[in-house]
Amino acid sequence: MIDHVSIAVRDLAASAVIYERFLTPLGMKRVVERADSVGFGKTYPELWLNARPAGPRLPADTGHHVCLRAPDEAAIKAFHKIALEHGCTDAGAPGPRQGAMTGYYGAFIQDKDGNKIEAATFPRKA
């Protein structure tokens, strides 16, 4: 089980504001602030932004992304809309998808540093 994920951003203060806005529909908030990092989560830091001011912007498709669980489709739509309103780019509009094990509903964005973030919700078993 993965405990947390860290990603690099060039402008920590600006990125933290943007992430705070689009993570809110997923139930995540800013839970830790340090000089060179900000942690977001529901009760503890699950996603860290780490300041790397001299780092390059990542290419469009590095082959990796971070997927965050969403409570429902409405939260995914809000995540995607808010991210785009704050300068992130669309990397996959909200909609149904087929995963390796089951279908799900998700959306992808790419932040200003090139980090690809997905929000997903999975069908509930009866």
C-alpha positions as a Markdown table, in Angstrom:
| # | Residue | x | y | z |
|---|---|---|---|---|
| 1 | Met | 0.0 | 0.0 | 0.0 |
| 2 | Ile | 1.3 | 3.4 | -0.9 |
| 3 | Asp | 1.3 | 5.9 | 1.9 |
| 4 | His | 2.0 | 9.2 | 0.0 |
| 5 | Val | 3.3 | 10.6 | -3.2 |
| 6 | Ser | 5.6 | 13.6 | -3.7 |
| 7 | Ile | 5.8 | 15.7 | -6.9 |
| 8 | Ala | 8.1 | 18.6 | -7.9 |
| 9 | Val | 6.8 | 22.0 | -8.7 |
| 10 | Arg | 8.8 | 25.1 | -9.7 |
| 11 | Asp | 6.6 | 27.7 | -7.9 |
| 12 | Leu | 5.5 | 26.2 | -4.6 |
| 13 | Ala | 3.3 | 29.1 | -3.4 |
| 14 | Ala | 1.4 | 29.4 | -6.7 |
| 15 | Ser | 1.1 | 25.6 | -7.2 |
| 16 | Ala | -0.2 | 25.1 | -3.6 |
| 17 | Val | -3.0 | 27.6 | -4.2 |
| 18 | Ile | -4.0 | 25.9 | -7.4 |
| 19 | Tyr | -3.8 | 22.4 | -5.9 |
| 20 | Glu | -5.8 | 23.5 | -2.9 |
| 21 | Arg | -8.6 | 24.6 | -5.2 |
| 22 | Phe | -8.9 | 21.5 | -7.4 |
| 23 | Leu | -8.3 | 19.0 | -4.6 |
| 24 | Thr | -11.1 | 20.4 | -2.5 |
| 25 | Pro | -13.9 | 18.5 | -4.4 |
| 26 | Leu | -11.9 | 15.3 | -3.7 |
| 27 | Gly | -12.1 | 16.0 | 0.0 |
| 28 | Met | -8.5 | 16.9 | 0.3 |
| 29 | Lys | -7.1 | 20.0 | 2.1 |
| 30 | Arg | -3.7 | 21.5 | 3.0 |
| 31 | Val | -2.6 | 19.7 | 6.1 |
| 32 | Val | 1.1 | 20.5 | 6.4 |
| 33 | Glu | 3.1 | 23.5 | 5.3 |
| 34 | Arg | 6.9 | 23.7 | 5.4 |
| 35 | Ala | 9.4 | 26.1 | 3.8 |
| 36 | Asp | 10.0 | 23.8 | 0.8 |
| 37 | Ser | 6.9 | 21.6 | 0.7 |
| 38 | Val | 3.1 | 21.5 | 1.2 |
| 39 | Gly | 1.2 | 18.4 | 2.0 |
| 40 | Phe | -2.5 | 17.7 | 1.1 |
| 41 | Gly | -4.8 | 15.0 | 2.3 |
| 42 | Lys | -7.9 | 14.2 | 4.1 |
| 43 | Thr | -6.4 | 13.8 | 7.6 |
| 44 | Tyr | -2.6 | 13.4 | 6.9 |
| 45 | Pro | -0.4 | 14.4 | 3.9 |
| 46 | Glu | -1.1 | 11.9 | 1.0 |
| 47 | Leu | 0.2 | 14.2 | -1.7 |
| 48 | Trp | 3.2 | 16.4 | -1.3 |
| 49 | Leu | 4.3 | 19.3 | -3.5 |
| 50 | Asn | 8.0 | 19.8 | -3.2 |
| 51 | Ala | 9.7 | 23.1 | -4.3 |
| 52 | Arg | 12.2 | 22.6 | -7.2 |
| 53 | Pro | 12.5 | 26.1 | -8.6 |
| 54 | Ala | 15.3 | 25.2 | -11.0 |
| 55 | Gly | 13.5 | 22.1 | -12.3 |
| 56 | Pro | 12.4 | 21.8 | -15.9 |
| 57 | Arg | 8.8 | 21.5 | -17.0 |
| 58 | Leu | 8.0 | 17.8 | -17.6 |
| 59 | Pro | 7.3 | 16.7 | -21.1 |
| 60 | Ala | 3.7 | 16.1 | -22.2 |
| 61 | Asp | 3.8 | 12.3 | -21.6 |
| 62 | Thr | 6.4 | 11.0 | -19.2 |
| 63 | Gly | 4.5 | 7.8 | -18.8 |
| 64 | His | 3.5 | 8.3 | -15.2 |
| 65 | His | 0.7 | 10.0 | -13.3 |
| 66 | Val | -0.8 | 10.2 | -9.9 |
| 67 | Cys | -4.4 | 9.0 | -9.4 |
| 68 | Leu | -6.5 | 10.3 | -6.5 |
| 69 | Arg | -9.8 | 8.8 | -5.4 |
| 70 | Ala | -12.9 | 10.9 | -5.7 |
| 71 | Pro | -16.2 | 10.3 | -3.9 |
| 72 | Asp | -18.3 | 10.6 | -7.0 |
| 73 | Glu | -18.6 | 11.8 | -10.6 |
| 74 | Ala | -19.6 | 15.3 | -9.6 |
| 75 | Ala | -16.3 | 15.7 | -7.6 |
| 76 | Ile | -14.4 | 14.6 | -10.7 |
| 77 | Lys | -16.1 | 17.1 | -12.9 |
| 78 | Ala | -15.4 | 19.8 | -10.4 |
| 79 | Phe | -11.8 | 18.8 | -10.0 |
| 80 | His | -11.3 | 19.0 | -13.8 |
| 81 | Lys | -13.2 | 22.2 | -14.3 |
| 82 | Ile | -11.4 | 24.0 | -11.4 |
| 83 | Ala | -8.0 | 22.8 | -12.6 |
| 84 | Leu | -8.6 | 24.1 | -16.1 |
| 85 | Glu | -9.8 | 27.5 | -14.8 |
| 86 | His | -6.5 | 27.8 | -12.9 |
| 87 | Gly | -4.1 | 27.2 | -15.8 |
| 88 | Cys | -3.8 | 23.4 | -15.9 |
| 89 | Thr | -4.4 | 21.6 | -19.2 |
| 90 | Asp | -6.9 | 18.9 | -20.1 |
| 91 | Ala | -5.2 | 15.5 | -20.3 |
| 92 | Gly | -8.5 | 13.6 | -20.4 |
| 93 | Ala | -12.0 | 15.0 | -20.0 |
| 94 | Pro | -14.3 | 13.6 | -17.3 |
| 95 | Gly | -16.0 | 10.4 | -18.5 |
| 96 | Pro | -16.2 | 6.6 | -18.3 |
| 97 | Arg | -13.0 | 4.6 | -18.8 |
| 98 | Gln | -12.0 | 1.0 | -18.8 |
| 99 | Gly | -9.3 | 0.1 | -16.3 |
| 100 | Ala | -7.3 | -3.1 | -16.1 |
| 101 | Met | -9.8 | -4.6 | -13.6 |
| 102 | Thr | -13.0 | -2.7 | -13.9 |
| 103 | Gly | -14.7 | 0.3 | -15.5 |
| 104 | Tyr | -14.5 | 3.6 | -13.7 |
| 105 | Tyr | -15.2 | 7.3 | -14.1 |
| 106 | Gly | -12.2 | 9.6 | -14.2 |
| 107 | Ala | -10.5 | 12.7 | -15.6 |
| 108 | Phe | -6.9 | 13.8 | -16.1 |
| 109 | Ile | -5.2 | 17.2 | -15.9 |
| 110 | Gln | -1.6 | 18.3 | -16.3 |
| 111 | Asp | -0.4 | 21.0 | -14.0 |
| 112 | Lys | 1.8 | 23.9 | -15.0 |
| 113 | Asp | 4.9 | 21.8 | -14.3 |
| 114 | Gly | 3.8 | 18.9 | -16.4 |
| 115 | Asn | 2.7 | 16.7 | -13.6 |
| 116 | Lys | -0.3 | 14.5 | -14.7 |
| 117 | Ile | -3.0 | 14.1 | -12.1 |
| 118 | Glu | -6.0 | 11.8 | -12.4 |
| 119 | Ala | -9.2 | 11.8 | -10.3 |
| 120 | Ala | -11.2 | 8.5 | -10.3 |
| 121 | Thr | -14.2 | 6.9 | -8.8 |
| 122 | Phe | -15.0 | 3.2 | -9.1 |
| 123 | Pro | -18.4 | 1.4 | -9.1 |
| 124 | Arg | -19.6 | 0.3 | -5.8 |
| 125 | Lys | -20.2 | -3.4 | -5.4 |
| 126 | Ala | -23.7 | -4.4 | -4.4 |
